[in-house]
Amino acid sequence: MIELKEILYKVILNSVVGSTSVPVNNIDFDSRNISLNDVFIAIPGTLVDGHKYIDKAIEQGAIAVICEQLPKKFINGVTYVQVESSSQALAVMASNFYGIPSENLKLVGITGTNGKTTVATLLYELFKKAGYKVGLLSTVKILVDRNEYKATHTTPDSLTINRYLKQMNEEGVEFCFMEVSSHGIHQNRTEGLYFEGGIFTNLSHDHLDYHKSFAEYRDVKKSFFDKLPPQAFALINVDDKNGLIMVQNTKARKYTYALKTYADYKAQILENQFGGLLLKLNDSEVWARLIGSFNAYNLVAIYGAAELLGLEKEEILRLISELESVSGRFQYLVSDEKITVIIDYAHTPDALQNVLETVNSIRTNNEEVITVVGCGGDRDKTKRSKMGKIASSLSTKVVFTSDNPRNEVPEKIIKEIEKGVEPQNFKKTMSIVDRKQAIKTACQLANPNDIILIAGKGHETYQEIKGERFEFNDFKIAREFLKQLQK
């Protein structure tokens, strides 16, 4: 059994009351999970302050309490450790508790507004095809080699991360690719982890409900690169104006990728069609099954990262040609009537614009582009009108609908989206609150060769309404309606 002093290694301590030479059974930040000889970490969260549950944790058998504010009275036999940041302490302690598992594999973090899931997942697939045991920590799922687990957050809590990394160690995993969200960085979930490299995809309008300003959002992302060790690599998109800002203070080895400017890893689109992309990556041509300029960025990032991790160039190109699109990321199906339906997670103005510009660059202009889109409730409200403007200006018809309204009124969200529609585009739009009915209407409006984009939810298999999750899958629903139209 591990002792408290061992799991406090590298934690910034303010004061200690009691002994740290006590054996510890487990650690947790949820008082409901505490039992005999466990350590309770009291975290001041946005909704609940863990300090309120110190007494409850002790009643349930906690041997030690980690907190930012010491309680007014101490219980005999319980050790109290005051720290500067409970969330930071949790992350470092979780790593120590599980034997610092990130040191025993090559962990690569991917951060940015768009493309994190695609880059992380395709790197997992590429290294798997290359014959390695690989791990994945993503929005969509967690993979320990071939074993799949459900993901609940873009960046899981520190205990979950280290528990899965430990499992990866036990399974002999050599590489792990991890989405690193701004929330995860800000809440110190990546502290105590040893990264082999970091990838920056891009930065655009998102999560301003949480970060309050774009500058804060950018600086949180930057802090991930600030903490990379000298032996790690930092691979950044220099076509994004924030790319070089990310690595201003990093100690890591700097590498760049781009489509438009000079970079260490350069991509050029030679052909772009619904069947895929013909790319020139540095001085080699490769055919990929993915679509659009945003995927060209994802692929050149993957190419660069794979080479930095030691794969041979010829092998990387061969493996890239075998990769397929990630669930809910420009995932498409074509009906017998030649109606193309595209399902995409695009839930930011930038992502929506990228997808619609890709569709418009491929189509012949004889087809209609019918977009179904909404915005999530309890999230950044400032992006809603922007998404309304983009959808209505880049589509021939638009159906505004509900996304995950959560605790907001769907009609109100739709009204805020509609505010962005310019007068000349009013006639293109309609609003149908029920998302299933909105998808059905888009399918009924479509003629042969038309393109339907269903944006915002992508891989999600639920709709969240007033705290409840209801089964909802854009891809399945669209496929079912198209089948009905064929009868």
N, C-alpha and C positions, 0 to 999 in steps of 0.2 A: 504493500500500500504506500502511495506517495505522501510525503509530508507537505504541510502548508508552505514552509519556507522554499521548497523546491518549485512550487507552482507560482510563487511570487517573484521568481528570478526575472530581472529586468523591468519589473513594475515600479513606477515612480511612487514612493511611499511618503506620506506626510507625517503619520504617527502610527504607532502600534500599541494596543493595550492587550496584554496577555502574551501567551507563548505562540511562536510560529513553528515550534517543533512538535506539532500534533499531526497524527495521521488523518488523511482526508479520503473519504469514500467517493465523493462526486462533487461537481460544481454546477451551479445553475443560477440564472437571474430571475426565474419564475418561482416565487415562494411556494406555489402549489406542488412543485416537484421535489421540494426539499424533504429529506429524511435523515436518519441518524448519521452523524459525523460528516455531513455535507457542508460545503461552503456556499453561502448566499451572497450574491453580488447585487447590491441595491443600485439600480440605474434610474436616474431622473428622466423618464421618457416624456414624449410630447403629450400623451394622454394620461399616463399613470406614473406616479413617482414611487419607485421601488422602496424608498426609505420608509414609506408608510407600512411596509410589510415585514420589517425587520423582526418585530415581536412574534409575528405569526411563524416566520422561518425558524426562530429559536425554539418556539413551542414544538415544532415538528422535528427538532433534533439537530439544528445547525450547530456545528462546532466552531464556525468562524463567520464573521460578517465583513464584507468589503463595502465601504461606503465613502461618499464625499463629505457627508456631515455626520459626525459621531452622535449617537443618542445621548440624552441627558443622564441616563443611568445605565450601568453595565451589569450584566448577569455573570455571576461567578462561573468560571469554567469555559466561557465563550471568549474567543479572541476577536478583537475589533481592529480592523486595519483601515485607516483613513488614507484615501488616494486623491490625486488631483482630478482624475477622470475615471469614473467607474466603467464606462464603455471601453476605454482604452485598456484598463486593467483586465476586463473580461477577455478581450482579444488576446493579450499576452499570456494570461493565465490559461486560456483554452489551448493555446499552442503548446505551452509547457506541460499541461495535464496530459495531452495526447502524444507527448514525446517529440515535439517540434516536427510534425510530419512533412511540412512543406520543404524541409531541407533534403528530404530523401527522394524527391522527384523534381522535374523541371516544370515549374509553375509559371504560366504566362497569363497576365491580366489584360483584358481588352476593355477600354473605356471610350466614351463618346456618346453623342445623342442617338445616332442611327448606325446600324450595322454590327452592333456588339454580338447579337445572337448569331447572325450569319457567319461572321468571322470565327467566333469561338466554335460553333458547331462544325463548320467546314474544316477547320484545323483538326478537330477531333477525328472527322471522317478521313482526312488525308493521312494522318499519322496511323490510323487504324489500318487503312489500305496498305500502308508501308510496312505493316507487320509488327507494330509496337502495341503494347498495352497502354491504353490511354484513358484519361478521366475528363469529364466535362461538368462544369458548374454553370448552368445557364438559366435564363428565364423560363424556357420551355421544359427542361428536364435536367436531372442529375444522372450522370453515367459513371459507374465505376467499372472500367473495362466494358463488359457487355451487359452488366446489371443496371437496370433503369429504376430510378426513383423519382417521385413527383417533386417538382420545384414549387415553392410558395412565394419566394421573393427573387428579384433579379440578383441581388447579392444576399445570400442567407446570413443568419446571425453567426457570430464567431464560433460558438460551440458546434453548430451544424457543419460549418466549413471544415473545421479541424477534425471532427468525427469522420467525415467523408474522406478527408485527406489521409487519415490514419488507416481507414479501410482500403484506400488505394495502395498505401504502403504494403499492407498485408497481401493484396492481390498482385503485387509486383508491377504496378503501374509506373511507367517511366516519364510520361508527359501529362500535364493537366492544363486545360484551357478554361479560363474563368471570366465570366462577365463581371465587370467592376462598375457598379452604378455610383452616381454622385451621392445618393442616400447612404450607400454602404461605406463610402470613403468618409463622409461627414460624420457618420455614427461609429467610426473607428473599427468597422468590422474586418478591415484588411490589415490592421496592426498585428505585428508579431509573425507575419507571413514572409517567407523568403521567395521573392520573385526572380525568375530567370530573365524575364522580359516584360515590357509593357507596350501595348499598341494603342495609339490614338486614332480614331476613325474620323470624327468631325464634331462640330459643336453648333447647335442651333436651338431654337426656341423650345424649351421643355422644362418641366418641374419648377417653374417660377412660383408656383403655389407654395413650394417648400423652401426654395433658396432666396426668395424675395427680390433678387436682382441677377441680371445676366453675369455681371462681374463676379458675384459670389459663386454662382454656378460654375463659371470658368475656373476660378481659383481653387475650388474644391477638386475639380478634375486634375488641375495642375499639381496639387499636393501629392497625388498618387505618384507622379513622376519625380517629384522632389525627393521622395523617400526611397527610390530605387537604388540598390547598391552599385558600386563602380563596375562590378563584373557583369551586371545585367545589361540588356539592350533596351533602348527606347526607340520604337519605330513609329514615326508620326506622318500624318497626311499633311504635306506642305501646301497643297492646293487650298486648304482651309486656313484662313488668316490667323486662327488661334493655334495652329500647329506648332510654330516656333516658340510661342509663349509657353506651351506645355513643358518644353525642355530647357527653359532659361536657367533654371537652378538645379537641374538633375546632375547626379554624379555618374549616371549610366552612360554607356556608349551610344551615341546618337546616330540614327539612320532615318532616311526619309523615303516617302513614296508619293507618287503623283501621276496625274494624267495630263495636266496642263503645263507644269513647270519642270525644270531640271530637278532630278532626284536620284538617289541611289538605286531605287527600284521604280522604273518608269513603265506605264502601260499606255498603249495606243489602241483605240477601237478601230479595227479594219472593217468589220461587218457587225451589224446589230439587227437581229430579227427575232421573231417569236421562237424559233428553233434554238437560239443561243447566240453566243458572241464569238467572233474571231478576233483574238487579241494579239498584239505584239507586246511581250513582256521582256523588257530590256532589248535584247537582240534576237529573241526567238518567238516564233508564232505558235499559238495554241488555240484550239477550238474548245470552248466551254459551253456547258448546257445551261448556264445561267443567262439572265437577260438584263439589259439596261446598263447605263453608265455607272449607276450606284453599285452595281455588282462588279463592274470593272475595277472600281476602287477596292471592293472587298477582296477580289481575287489577287490584286497586286500586293495587298497587305498580307494575304496568306502566303503568297510566293516569297515575299521578303522574310517573313517570320520563319517559314520552313527552312530557308537557306541559313538564316542566323542560328537556327537550332541544329544545324549540321547535316541536313539532307542534301543530296546531290541535285544539281540544277535539272538534269535530264529526267530524273525520277520525279521531281516536283511537277514538271510540265506534264508528264504522263498521268500523274495522279490528279492534277487539276482538271484534265480532260474527262475524268471519270466522275467528278463531283456533280451532285444534283441539288436542286434548290431546297432550302430548309422549309419545313412545314409553316404555312402562313406567311411566307416571304416570297412574294410574286409567284405564288402557287396557282397554276391555272388548269382549266379543263375546257375542252371543246365539245359542244353538243353535235348531234347528227345534223342539225340545222346550220352548223358552222358558226354558232354563237360562242364567242370566247368569254369565259368568266375568269377574272383574276381576283384572288384573295390575297390581301396584303395587310400587314400590321401597321401600315402608315398611320400614325396617330399624332404626328407633329406637322406643322405647315411645310417644313423642309422636306420631310419624307413623302408627304402627299404630292408635293410639286415634282419631286424626283420621279415618282411612279407615273404620274400623268404625262410628264414630258417624255418619259421612255415610251409609253403607249403611243403618244402622238408622233414620235420620231419613227416608229415602226409601221404604223398604219398608212394606208394609201389615201386617206381623206375621203373615201367613198363610204366609210363606215361611221356609225354613230359611236360615241364614247359615252356610256351611261354610268355615272358614278353614284354609289350608295355610300353615304358617310355621315358620321355623327361625332360627338366629342364626349369624353368621360366626365361624369359628375365628380364633385369634390376635388377637382384638379385645377391646374392653371387655366383661368378663365380668359386670359388675354389672347390666347391662341385661337379662340373659337371663331371670331370674325375673320381672322386671317385664313383659316381653313375654308370658310364659306366663300371668300373671294377667290382663292386658288381653285377650288372644286368647280365653281361656276364659270370661271374664265378659261379653264383648260378642258372642259367637258362639253359635249353637245346637249346632254341632259343630266340633271342632278336630282337625286332623291335624298333630302336631309332626313335623318332618322335618329333613333335612340342608339347609344353605344352601351356603356355601363353607367347608367344614371346615378347609381349608388344612392346617396341620400338627397339628391336634388330632383326637382320636377323636370321630367324630360322635355316638356313643351317649352319651358323657360330656357333650357340649354339650346334648343333648336332656334328659338328667337334670337339668341346671341350669335349663333352661327350665321343666320340670315342677314344680320346687320352688315356683314362684309360683302354681300352681293352687290355688285355695281349695277346701276339702273339698266344698262343695255343687256344685262344677263338675267333679269328677273324672270322673263318668259321661259327660260331654260329650267327653272327650279320648281320643285314641289316638296312638300313636307308630309311624311307619314311617320307618326310616332312609333308604331309597332314595327320593329326591325324585320320580323318575318314577312309582314305584309309589304314592307318597302322592297325587300329582295324579290318577292313574288312580282310586284309591279314592274321592277326593272327588267325581269325576265320576260314579262308580257309586252313591254315596250320594245324589246329587241327584235330586230329582223336578222335574217341570215347575214353572216360576216360582221355583225356588230360586236362591240367589246363592252363588257360590263366589269367595272372595277368595284369590288366591295371592300372598303377600306376601314381600318381602325382596330379590328379585333384579331385578325390573322389567325394565329395558332390557338387562341382561347376557345375553350369548349363550354363556356358558360356566359350568362349575362347577369350582372350584379345589380339588384334592385332592392333598395331599402334594407341593406344588410344581409340579404339572402342571395344565394347563387342558384340560378336556374339553368338547366342544360340548354346550350345554344351553340351551334356549330355552323358558321357561315358557309363553309365548303359543302357540308352535307345538305343543308337547306337549299342552296343554289342548285346542286346536282339533282335533287328531288324535283324541284320546280321545272328544270329543263327537261327532265324525263316526262313529266306530265304534259308539257307543251308538244312533245313529239308524238303523243298518242292521237 
